[in-house]
Amino acid sequence: MKQQLSIIKIGGNIIENESELFKFLDLFSKIDRPKIFVHGGGKKANQVLEKMGIATKMVNGRRITDAESLDVAVMVYGGLTNKKIVSKLQSLQCNAIGMSGADGNSIHAHKRPVTDIDYGFAGDVDGVNTNLISNLLKLELSPVFCALTHDQKGQLLNTNADTIASELAIGMSTTFETTLYYCFELNGVLQNFQDKNSVIKKIDSNSYESLISEGSIANGMLPKMQNCFHALKNGVKEVRIGNLGLFEKENTNYTTLVL
């Protein structure tokens, strides 16, 4: 029987809120099984870009990454945000290790080909180094992955953090029984974005398509949901979307995704 593994991606609004972030990290530190943490840092990156007079460009919820934006992403994701999270986890007696995809060749990718849109230095994941990550987990380390990969030729790539979480979950599901969590400020996927309590408790492939047609799933939620179903179709046991209540046993107010 496979050992259980939790892979948890945290949203930017929680990262930017010190008290909420600490609550989350406290909950994460108490998970008594192998666990992996994934984060972005787009809001802080946008703030730095604005201070530098560099415009932020987004298309369909995804960032366009030019050379200057990539440098900022590396500084913010791999430096400031990652190390703050790791140090806070250490204070909670969770032995965390900060990672990008380049570290240990843990996640390798290729530069997204130019089609209708040139996403710049955006990376699409090719593979996950499951042996390395499994060995880190055996040492009772909790990897903290930022939203950076590499192309094995010396080029760092900005990669959507939801995608990294999904690909890690898929890769690790060959060894572990993997549950993927997307944790952000909302209770779950909402039927009506104006009603924060209109959580859709369960979404399958058919209802997913209907929700897109209705406009309930749009903008930044689209790539998140694409990653969810991609994970489920490729060996991940379960995907849950919600706020910090995801980790409270008595709570049922979140979204579960199934095929």
N, C-alpha and C positions, 0 to 999 in steps of 0.2 A: 504494500500500500504506500502510495506517495505521501511524502510530508507536505503539509500545508504551507503555502507561501502567500503573503499579502504584498501586493504592489499598489502603492497609493500615490496618486498625483494630486497635488494641492494647487488651488486656483490663486490667481494674482491678488484678488481682493483680501484673501486671508493673509498672504505674505505681507501685504502693506499695512495690516492692522496688528500692531505689536501684541495686544492682549489676546486676540483670536489666534494668532500664530502660536503663542506660548501654550494656549489651551490645546491646540492641535498637537504640538510637539510632545506635550505631556501625555496625551492619549496614545500617540504613536510609540513613545518610549515604553508604554505599558503593554503593548502587544506582545504576548508571550509565545512567539514563533518567528521563524525567519521572515524578514520584512525588507522591502526596498522602498525608498522615498524618491519621488520625481517632482521637480519644480521647474518653472520658467523664471520669469522676472521681467516680463514685458512692460509692466507699468513703470518700474524704475528705469528701465532702458529708455522708454519714451521720455521720461523726465530729463535724463541725461542728454538725449538727442536734442531735446528742445533747448536746453541750456547752451548746447553747442551750435544751435542754429541749423540743425539738420532735420528736414521734414520726415515724419513717419508715414510710410506708405503701406496700406493694407488692401488686399483684394480677397473677397469671400472669406473674411476672418483670418487670413494668412498674411504674414508680414513679407514685404519685399525687402530683401537684405542686400544692400550694396556694400562696398568695401568698408566704408566708414561705419555703417550700421553694424556690420559684423564685429568690428573692433570693440564697439560699445557693448554688444551682446556678450562677447568673451569676458570683458571686464566685469559686467554686472552679473551675468548668470554664473560664470565659472569662478568669479572672484568674490565680490561683495555679498551677493545673496547666498551662494553656496556655503561660504565659510561662516557666515552668521548662523545659518541653520545648523551646520555641523557643530559649532561651538555651543549652541543652545542645547542640542541633544546630548553633548558630552556632560553638560551641567546637570542633566536629568539621568545620568548614569546609563545612557544609551551609547554604546561604542560605535559611532558613525564614522564613515569615511567618505569624503567628498570625491565625486567622480564626474568626468566628462566622457564622451564616447572614445576620446583619444587615449585616456588612461587605461593602460593594460590592453589596448585595442579592444575595449569592451563593446563598443557599438560602431560599426563601420557603415559608411553610406556613400552615395554618389551625389554629385551636384544635380539638382533637378533639371531635366532637359527643358529647353525653351520651346514652348508650343504657342498658344495664344498669348500667354503671359510669361514674362521673364521674371522669375522670383529671385534672381541673383544668387547669392551664396546660401541657398536653401538646400538642405540635405534630405534625401529620401533613403531610408534605412535599408541596407542590404543584409545585415546579419548581426547577431548578438553572440558574444563570447560567453556561452553558458558555463563552460568549464571554469573560467576565471571567476565569474560571479558566484557560482556554486561553492568554490573554494573560500571566497570571502565570507559567505554565509556560514560555512562550516567553522570558520574562525570566530563565529558569533559577532561579526561585523555587520552593520546595517549600511549598505551603500546608499549614498544620497546623490542622485544623478541630476545634473543640470541639462538644459536644452541645447547641448552642443554634441555633434558627432564629428567624424573625420573621414577622409577619403583614402587613407592609407598611403597617400602621396604627399603628405605634409600640409594639406589644406583643411582647416577647421570649417565646419558647416553649421549654420543655424538650423535647428530641427525642432519642429513643433513638439512641445513637451507632452501633449496628449498622445502623439504618435510614438514618442520614445516609451511612454508607459505601456502602450499597447504592444509594441514590438518586444519590449522586455518580458511582458506577460506571456506572449506567444513563445518566445525563445525558452523561457524558464519552465513552461508547461511540459516540456519533454522530460523534466526531472522532478518537478513539483506539481502538486494539485494547486493551481494558481487562481486566486481571486483578485480581480482588478477593481480598484476603487478610484472614482473621480470625485474629489472633495472640493466643494466651493461654497459660496455664501448662500446659495439657494437650497431649499429643501429637496429638490430633485428637478426633473424635467417637468415644466409647467404646461398645463393645457392652455391657460390664459396668463400671459406674462404680467398682467396688471394685478392678478390675484396670486399672491405668494403661497397660498395654501392649496392651489389647484394642482397638486402633485399627481402626475400619472404614475401609478404604482408599478405597472408592468407594461413593457413595450416589447413586442415581437416584430419579426420582419415585416409582416403585413401592416400592422398599426404604424410602424415607423414610416412607411411610404405614405400612408394617409396623413400623418402629422406633418410631413413635409409639404404635401399638397395644400393642406389647410393653413400653412404658414406658422404652425405652432413650433416647429423646429426650423430655425433660420439663422443666418449670420454665423457667429462664432460657435453656436451649438451644432451646426452641420458637420464640420470636421471632427468634432468630439464624438458625435454619434457614429460617424463613418468608422472611426477608430474602434469604437465599442464593438460593432458588429464584425469588423475585421478580426478582432481578437476572439470573439465567440466562435467564429467559423474556423479558427485555427488552433483549437485545443484549450483555450482558457475556460475554466469551469464556470465562472460567474462574473458579471460586471454590475457594480452598483454605483449610482450617482446620487449625491446628496450633500448635506452640510455635516458639521461635526457629529450630529446625531447618528450618522452611519455606524459609529463605533460604540453606541449604547445598545446593549442587548435587548432592552425592552422597546426600543424605538422601531417602528415599522413605516415611518413617514419618509420614504426615499423611493427612488426609482430603481427597479431591477430590470435588467435587459436579458432577454432570452431569444433563441433563434425561432 
